[in-house]
């Protein structure tokens, strides 16, 4: 899996690019009417309900823009919030607060929405052993904060990218000439390149699961677009040999049923690709 050093680097790249994109050669609105030495204070106002996420990331953005800014946190990441709550106060140069404002809001609104949806899914499978996983169906350029938000909401991160896990899906299997060929070639590749990566293999039916299980070294089987009955059969076949993961068009109406089939994991792209931003505002405190 991705290391902390790699993850921190991704966060730094997100911040640098977001500020570059938003500020360019200067925040001329602020530069035009606010003195450079003017000090100010602002509050992060919640205008919605859900799970708050991105407070720690906001602190990183403020620090990048101006290390002298101070943040007083009132509500931490992962906390349920309601309309009217104040998450934090930020104090510093007024120009610096305004320079960071939009990046902070854009990221926190997105992260809070993802954390809220993840918590909703996690609650739906409570009492089962199933854990909720995210996917690579993320917004290009900001994957790190979206996956961070999933963790804040109580979910688990699947692979971060193509480089930190082997996932043999239908196209890999078809292009490689079959399941056994794909797995054999993968194990040889890992050996030749001295890489220690987990192998996940997608199955489209019970016969494919049977073939996957005939090959050693598979960490997890992705049970893709199975109905409930076949999922239960698949779980019985897989039990004790590797982990079982359900995926494919799973939503709030079906997720509990799949969890009760006994799978270890349920992955959902909807956690990151189908959310509505939480309404948050950064307001000056006068």
RORO-835867 format. One line per field, with one value per residue: residue in one letter; y, x, z of N, C-alpha, C in turn. Coordinates in steps of 0.1 Angstrom, whole numbers. Example, Ala and Ser with C-alpha at 12.3 -4.5 7.8 and 13.67 -1.06 7.14 Angstrom:
<rs>
r = A S .
npy = -57 -22 .
npx = 132 128 .
npz = 78 71 .
capy = -45 -11 .
capx = 123 137 .
capz = 78 71 .
cpy = -33 0 .
cpx = 132 129 .
cpz = 78 79 .
</rs>
This chain:
<rs>
r = X X X X X X X X X X X X X X X X X X X X X X X X X X X X X X X X X X X X X X X X X X X X X X X X X X X X X X X X X X X X X X X X X X X X X X X X X X X X X X X X X X X X X X X X X X X X X X X X X X X X X X X X X X X X X X X X X X X X X X X X X X X X X X X X X X X X X X X X X X X X X X X X X X X X X X X X X X X X X X X X X X X X X X X X X X X X X X X X X X X X X X X X X X X X X X X X X X X X X X X X X X X X X X X X X X X X X X X X X X X X X X X X X X X X X X X X X X X X X X X X X X X X X X X X X X X X X X X X X X X X X X X X X X X X X X X X X X X X X X X X X X X X X X .
npy = -12 24 45 65 86 89 95 119 135 135 150 175 182 185 207 227 228 235 261 274 272 288 312 322 349 365 375 397 411 412 424 448 463 458 464 453 447 443 427 399 378 348 325 291 282 259 249 229 193 165 146 160 168 173 193 190 190 216 231 225 238 265 268 265 287 308 306 319 322 313 286 278 250 239 218 185 165 139 143 144 171 200 224 257 252 260 252 259 286 310 329 357 375 394 393 368 350 353 345 317 309 298 274 260 258 245 220 210 209 189 168 164 157 132 118 118 103 79 72 67 44 27 25 12 -14 -23 -45 -67 -85 -71 -47 -14 -4 20 30 34 53 82 119 132 142 149 127 118 134 126 99 100 112 91 74 90 89 63 42 20 22 10 -1 25 34 24 13 1 -22 -54 -58 -79 -76 -81 -73 -75 -103 -113 -103 -115 -141 -158 -168 -184 -181 -153 -150 -166 -154 -129 -136 -144 -121 -104 -118 -116 -89 -83 -75 -70 -73 -74 -96 -93 -107 -105 -120 -133 -152 -182 -204 -191 -183 -208 -216 -195 -202 -224 -216 -206 -179 -158 -130 -118 -121 -106 -104 -99 -81 -101 -120 -122 -150 -163 -150 -158 -185 -182 -171 -192 -210 -196 -192 -192 -195 -171 -136 -122 -101 -80 -63 -39 -21 -17 -4 19 5 -22 -29 -39 -65 -77 -76 -93 -117 -126 -116 -102 -77 -47 -29 4 26 48 62 82 92 100 122 150 182 193 221 247 276 303 328 363 374 401 .
npx = 9 3 28 32 49 47 20 18 33 16 -5 8 13 -13 -21 -2 -8 -35 -35 -18 -34 -57 -47 -27 -9 -14 -38 -57 -80 -80 -55 -60 -77 -72 -50 -16 -7 -29 -48 -69 -99 -116 -144 -152 -181 -208 -233 -251 -259 -241 -211 -182 -152 -118 -107 -81 -67 -73 -59 -33 -34 -37 -13 5 0 4 25 22 -5 -30 -49 -78 -93 -126 -143 -136 -123 -144 -165 -200 -220 -241 -264 -253 -232 -199 -168 -141 -119 -99 -70 -51 -32 -53 -53 -40 -58 -79 -67 -64 -90 -109 -97 -96 -124 -134 -121 -128 -156 -160 -146 -161 -186 -180 -171 -195 -212 -198 -199 -227 -230 -213 -228 -250 -242 -236 -230 -224 -196 -186 -165 -163 -150 -132 -126 -107 -121 -120 -117 -97 -64 -70 -71 -59 -70 -97 -97 -87 -109 -127 -116 -120 -147 -151 -147 -126 -94 -89 -66 -43 -35 -24 0 4 -8 -18 -43 -62 -84 -114 -105 -77 -75 -87 -70 -47 -51 -66 -76 -58 -34 -31 -27 -4 15 16 26 52 62 62 81 104 108 112 91 67 36 1 -23 -52 -81 -105 -137 -162 -181 -192 -177 -153 -144 -138 -117 -98 -93 -78 -53 -24 -15 -33 -47 -72 -105 -125 -158 -177 -206 -225 -255 -274 -277 -257 -235 -235 -229 -204 -189 -188 -173 -149 -142 -118 -97 -89 -96 -129 -146 -173 -186 -198 -224 -236 -257 -274 -297 -292 -268 -268 -278 -259 -238 -247 -244 -219 -195 -161 -154 -169 -168 -172 -177 -193 -189 -170 -175 -201 -214 -228 -216 -210 -225 -206 -191 -167 -165 -160 -150 -161 .
npz = 0 -3 11 41 35 8 6 20 3 -20 -9 -5 -32 -41 -27 -36 -63 -63 -52 -70 -93 -85 -75 -91 -105 -84 -58 -68 -62 -34 -30 -40 -23 4 30 32 57 72 97 103 111 107 104 101 89 92 71 67 71 84 81 92 74 66 81 92 68 59 77 68 43 51 64 44 27 44 70 94 101 124 136 153 163 167 161 153 126 113 129 136 122 122 109 114 131 141 128 130 139 121 122 112 86 67 39 35 46 28 4 8 11 -9 -18 6 12 -11 -10 16 15 -4 7 31 21 10 33 47 31 31 59 60 45 59 83 74 71 96 122 106 92 71 55 43 12 -8 -42 -73 -86 -86 -83 -108 -98 -71 -56 -32 -10 -13 -7 19 31 29 48 71 73 81 65 45 28 -5 -29 -36 -61 -94 -89 -64 -58 -72 -94 -111 -135 -156 -182 -181 -177 -200 -220 -213 -218 -202 -168 -152 -167 -165 -137 -133 -149 -136 -110 -118 -128 -106 -91 -107 -107 -81 -63 -38 -39 -32 -46 -63 -78 -102 -105 -127 -126 -110 -119 -127 -102 -91 -107 -101 -74 -77 -81 -64 -41 -44 -29 -26 -38 -62 -63 -87 -97 -89 -81 -51 -42 -56 -47 -20 -24 -35 -14 3 -11 -12 15 41 24 10 9 4 -18 -25 -54 -78 -90 -65 -41 -17 -12 -17 -4 23 20 5 23 43 30 37 29 30 23 8 -20 -33 -58 -57 -34 -39 -64 -67 -51 -32 -26 7 23 31 46 47 69 76 108 126 .
capy = 0 36 48 78 96 91 101 133 141 137 161 187 185 190 221 235 230 243 275 279 273 297 325 327 359 373 377 411 416 415 433 462 470 454 467 441 443 442 414 395 366 342 313 281 280 248 252 216 183 154 143 170 162 183 203 189 194 230 236 224 248 278 269 266 300 318 299 327 320 304 279 273 240 236 205 178 156 127 146 149 185 205 238 267 249 266 242 265 300 312 343 361 385 393 388 354 342 353 337 303 306 290 261 253 254 234 207 206 206 176 157 162 149 118 112 116 91 67 68 62 30 19 23 2 -28 -25 -59 -77 -83 -64 -34 -6 0 29 25 44 62 95 130 133 153 151 113 116 139 119 87 105 115 78 69 98 84 50 32 16 25 0 3 39 36 12 8 -4 -35 -60 -62 -86 -75 -88 -70 -82 -117 -116 -100 -124 -155 -166 -165 -191 -174 -140 -152 -172 -143 -119 -141 -144 -107 -99 -124 -111 -75 -82 -67 -77 -67 -83 -99 -94 -112 -104 -132 -129 -162 -192 -212 -184 -184 -221 -215 -187 -209 -235 -209 -201 -166 -148 -124 -114 -124 -96 -110 -87 -82 -114 -119 -126 -164 -167 -144 -167 -197 -178 -169 -206 -215 -188 -192 -198 -195 -157 -127 -121 -87 -78 -50 -38 -15 -19 9 18 -5 -36 -31 -47 -78 -83 -77 -105 -129 -130 -111 -95 -63 -43 -17 12 39 59 70 93 98 104 129 164 189 199 235 253 290 310 342 372 378 415 .
capx = 0 10 35 29 57 41 7 21 37 4 -12 15 11 -27 -22 6 -15 -47 -31 -13 -46 -66 -41 -19 1 -18 -52 -58 -92 -76 -44 -64 -84 -69 -36 -8 -5 -42 -51 -83 -103 -127 -149 -157 -195 -215 -247 -256 -257 -233 -198 -172 -139 -110 -102 -67 -62 -74 -47 -22 -35 -34 1 12 -2 11 27 19 -19 -34 -63 -84 -103 -137 -149 -126 -126 -151 -176 -213 -223 -254 -265 -250 -220 -186 -158 -128 -115 -85 -66 -39 -33 -66 -50 -37 -71 -87 -60 -66 -104 -116 -91 -101 -138 -137 -117 -136 -170 -159 -143 -172 -196 -175 -171 -209 -217 -191 -205 -240 -228 -208 -239 -259 -237 -233 -234 -219 -182 -182 -159 -165 -138 -133 -120 -99 -130 -118 -115 -82 -56 -73 -74 -54 -79 -109 -95 -86 -122 -133 -111 -126 -161 -152 -144 -112 -89 -84 -53 -43 -33 -20 14 6 -15 -21 -58 -65 -98 -118 -97 -64 -77 -90 -58 -36 -54 -73 -73 -46 -23 -29 -21 10 24 17 35 65 66 66 94 115 111 114 80 58 23 -10 -29 -67 -85 -120 -145 -175 -191 -187 -166 -141 -139 -132 -104 -89 -89 -68 -40 -19 -10 -43 -50 -86 -113 -135 -170 -183 -220 -232 -267 -273 -275 -244 -226 -234 -221 -190 -183 -186 -161 -137 -139 -106 -86 -85 -107 -140 -151 -184 -186 -206 -237 -241 -262 -279 -308 -287 -255 -270 -280 -245 -230 -252 -239 -207 -182 -152 -154 -178 -163 -182 -172 -202 -184 -162 -179 -215 -217 -231 -208 -216 -225 -197 -187 -157 -171 -152 -155 -158 .
capz = 0 -3 23 46 28 -6 8 23 -9 -28 -3 -8 -46 -43 -22 -45 -76 -61 -50 -83 -102 -80 -72 -103 -102 -72 -55 -71 -54 -20 -31 -44 -13 18 33 34 71 79 104 103 117 100 110 91 92 87 67 63 81 79 88 89 70 59 90 93 55 59 85 59 33 57 67 31 22 54 82 106 104 135 135 165 159 176 157 146 115 117 139 130 123 118 104 124 138 137 129 135 136 116 125 105 77 59 25 35 48 15 -6 11 14 -18 -18 18 11 -21 -5 28 10 -11 17 40 14 9 46 51 23 36 72 58 40 71 92 68 72 110 127 97 92 59 56 31 5 -19 -55 -80 -93 -79 -91 -111 -92 -57 -50 -18 -1 -14 0 33 35 31 61 81 74 87 54 43 15 -13 -35 -39 -75 -102 -85 -50 -57 -85 -96 -124 -138 -168 -194 -179 -178 -214 -228 -209 -223 -192 -154 -148 -174 -159 -124 -134 -154 -126 -100 -123 -129 -92 -87 -115 -103 -66 -58 -29 -40 -31 -59 -63 -91 -104 -110 -133 -124 -100 -125 -126 -88 -89 -113 -93 -62 -81 -82 -51 -40 -45 -16 -25 -50 -64 -68 -95 -102 -86 -74 -37 -40 -61 -37 -9 -29 -37 -1 9 -19 -9 29 46 13 8 12 -6 -19 -35 -61 -90 -89 -51 -36 -3 -12 -18 3 35 16 1 35 50 23 44 23 39 19 -2 -26 -40 -65 -54 -23 -44 -77 -67 -38 -33 -16 19 22 41 43 56 71 84 121 128 .
cpy = 12 40 62 89 99 98 116 141 145 149 175 191 190 204 231 238 238 257 281 282 285 311 331 337 368 374 392 418 421 425 447 470 467 456 454 437 442 428 411 381 361 329 304 277 268 252 240 206 171 151 153 163 173 194 202 193 210 237 236 235 262 279 271 281 311 310 306 327 310 298 274 263 238 222 198 169 144 130 149 164 188 220 248 264 257 256 247 280 301 327 346 373 383 388 373 345 341 345 322 299 296 276 253 249 243 221 201 202 192 165 154 154 135 111 109 104 78 62 62 48 22 16 12 -12 -31 -38 -70 -75 -75 -50 -27 -1 11 23 36 54 75 107 132 145 154 137 112 122 132 106 89 106 101 73 77 93 70 39 29 19 12 4 18 42 23 5 1 -17 -41 -63 -67 -86 -82 -86 -76 -97 -121 -114 -110 -139 -163 -163 -171 -184 -161 -141 -156 -161 -132 -123 -141 -130 -101 -105 -118 -96 -72 -73 -76 -70 -77 -84 -101 -98 -111 -117 -127 -140 -172 -201 -204 -184 -197 -222 -207 -194 -220 -229 -204 -186 -155 -143 -122 -117 -113 -103 -99 -90 -95 -111 -124 -141 -169 -161 -153 -180 -194 -177 -183 -212 -209 -190 -199 -198 -181 -149 -125 -106 -86 -64 -51 -34 -18 -5 8 8 -19 -39 -40 -62 -85 -85 -90 -118 -134 -125 -103 -80 -60 -30 -10 25 51 67 82 99 102 110 144 171 194 214 241 267 295 324 350 374 392 419 .
cpx = 9 16 30 36 51 27 8 25 26 -4 -6 13 -3 -27 -14 -2 -28 -45 -26 -25 -55 -60 -34 -9 -3 -34 -55 -70 -87 -64 -48 -71 -81 -54 -29 -7 -17 -44 -66 -86 -115 -131 -154 -171 -202 -229 -254 -255 -249 -221 -188 -159 -131 -104 -87 -60 -62 -63 -34 -22 -31 -19 10 12 5 13 24 4 -21 -48 -67 -95 -113 -143 -139 -131 -134 -163 -189 -215 -237 -254 -262 -237 -208 -175 -145 -128 -101 -82 -53 -41 -46 -63 -47 -49 -79 -80 -63 -81 -110 -110 -96 -115 -141 -133 -125 -150 -170 -156 -154 -183 -192 -175 -186 -215 -211 -197 -219 -239 -223 -219 -249 -255 -233 -238 -229 -203 -177 -176 -161 -152 -141 -127 -111 -108 -131 -117 -100 -76 -59 -76 -70 -64 -93 -108 -93 -100 -130 -129 -118 -141 -162 -150 -129 -107 -85 -71 -54 -42 -28 -7 15 -2 -18 -36 -60 -80 -101 -109 -83 -65 -79 -77 -47 -39 -61 -69 -60 -33 -20 -22 -6 19 26 27 50 70 70 79 106 119 112 104 71 44 12 -17 -44 -71 -100 -126 -158 -185 -184 -176 -153 -135 -132 -118 -94 -84 -79 -54 -36 -15 -20 -47 -65 -93 -124 -147 -178 -196 -226 -245 -264 -269 -261 -233 -224 -226 -206 -182 -180 -174 -148 -132 -126 -94 -80 -97 -117 -145 -162 -183 -195 -221 -244 -245 -268 -291 -303 -275 -257 -271 -267 -237 -234 -249 -226 -194 -174 -153 -164 -172 -173 -176 -180 -197 -177 -168 -194 -219 -220 -224 -216 -214 -217 -194 -176 -161 -162 -158 -151 -158 .
cpz = 0 10 28 39 15 -4 11 11 -19 -22 -6 -23 -48 -39 -32 -58 -75 -59 -63 -92 -98 -79 -84 -99 -90 -71 -56 -64 -41 -20 -33 -33 1 20 36 48 79 85 104 110 110 107 99 96 85 83 61 74 75 87 83 85 63 68 91 79 54 66 76 49 39 60 55 26 31 67 95 110 115 133 148 162 170 173 149 134 120 126 131 132 118 114 116 132 133 139 134 132 130 117 118 96 68 45 25 37 35 4 -4 11 4 -19 -5 17 1 -16 7 24 4 -1 27 34 13 22 51 44 28 50 70 53 51 80 87 69 86 115 118 98 80 62 43 25 -5 -31 -61 -88 -85 -88 -95 -104 -77 -50 -36 -8 -1 -6 15 38 38 45 73 83 79 77 54 29 8 -18 -38 -54 -82 -96 -72 -48 -71 -84 -110 -127 -152 -180 -193 -182 -193 -223 -225 -214 -213 -178 -150 -154 -168 -145 -124 -139 -144 -115 -105 -125 -116 -88 -94 -111 -88 -60 -49 -29 -39 -44 -56 -77 -91 -110 -116 -131 -114 -106 -125 -112 -85 -95 -106 -81 -65 -82 -68 -52 -42 -31 -15 -39 -50 -70 -74 -101 -101 -80 -59 -35 -45 -52 -25 -12 -30 -24 5 2 -14 6 33 36 10 11 1 -6 -29 -41 -73 -87 -75 -46 -22 -1 -11 -9 15 31 12 13 43 43 29 38 33 36 9 -8 -34 -45 -61 -42 -27 -56 -77 -53 -41 -22 -4 19 34 37 52 57 80 98 124 143 .
</rs>
